[in-house]
Amino acid sequence: MIIAIPSDKESLDSAVCVSFGRSPFYCLYNTETKQSTFLVNSAADSPGGAGIKAAQILVDNKANILITIRCGENAARVLQPANVELFKALNLSVADNISAHEQNKLAPLKEVHAGYHNGH
């Protein structure tokens, strides 16, 4: 299973990025191999639709789970049909959120917001 987490830096010690679509990086953690890789978010500087593009990047990279602080409805419309489960990140590091998920301590992300269209 692949867990995706938006991160501020290319490090497991990084904070979880508060912005899903404009996160500089995504940590992809493989629960079977215990290996993590980091993707540069090519959608981060998009003038619009960053969340949709970022969501598609995660789907294309076979993410099964997204642990994030928040998620916009347009991104959720890409993730949910691809059966990517959404979980609410804790205000901790990427590594701590992976550990919390493995211990079943993360709640499902139920609140999907309208998004920040055109910088609003």
N, C-alpha and C positions, 0 to 999 in steps of 0.2 A: 504494500500500500504506500502511496506517495502523499505526504503531508506538505502543503504549501503554506508559507508564512511570509507576509511582506516584511522586509527588514530595512533598517536605515543603513546598515553596513554589511559587507560580506563576511560576517562572523556570527557564530552561534551565540556569542556574548552580546550581540547587537540588540537594541530595543526593537520591539515590533513597531513598524511604521504605522502611524495613525491614519495615513491615507492609503487605501488599497490601490487605487488606480494610478496614483502618482508615486508610489513607493519606488525608491531607487533600485532595489533588488528584491528577489524572492528566493527564500531558502526552500529547496525541495529536499525533503528528508524521506529516505526509503526505510520503512519500518522493518523490512526483512533483512536488509544488509547493514542497517544502522549507519549508512553513509549519507552525507549531506552535500549538496551542490548548490551553488548560487547562480541565479540568472540575472543578468542586467535587464531591467524593465525598459524595453524599447518604446513603450507607450507613455512613459513618464512625462515626456515633453510635448505630447500631442496637444494641439490647440483645443481639441474636443474629443470626446469619446474615449478618454484614457481608460476608464473602468471597463468598458466593453472590450477594448483591445487587450488589456491586461488579463481579463478573464479568459479570453481566447488563447492567450499564451499559456495559461495554466492548464486549460483543457488539452491543448496540443502537446503539452508535456506530461500528460496522463495523471494529473493530480486527482486524488480521490477525496481529499479533505482540504479545506481552506480554514486556517485559524487566523482571524483578523479582528481588529477592533471594531470596524464598521464596514459596511458594503452597500453600495448603491443599487437601486432596483434594476438598472440596465445591466450591470455586471451580473447580478443575481439571475437575470433572465438568460444569460449565457451559461452560467455555472449549474443551475438547478436541472435543466434538461440533460446535462452531461453527467448527472448523478454525483456532482461534487457536493459533499456535505459541508455545511458552514458551522463553525464553532466560534464562540466569543473568546477573543484573546484576553489573557490577564495582563495587567500592567507590569510585565516582567520581560526577561530576555527571550529570544527565540528558543534557546535550549530549554529554558524553564517551561515554556509553553508546550514544547514537544513532550517533556516529562509529565506535565499536568495532563495532557491528552492520553498518554499511555497509562496513567493512573485513573482515567475516567473522571477527572476533576474539572473538565471544561463543559460549560453549558452550550447547547445549540444557540446559534445566532438567530434570533427570531425577529429582531427589528432591522428591516432593510429600509434605508432612507431613500428619499427621492433623488438623491445625487446632487452634485454641484455643477449645474450646467452653466457654461460660459463664465466660469469663475464665481458664480453666485451661490 
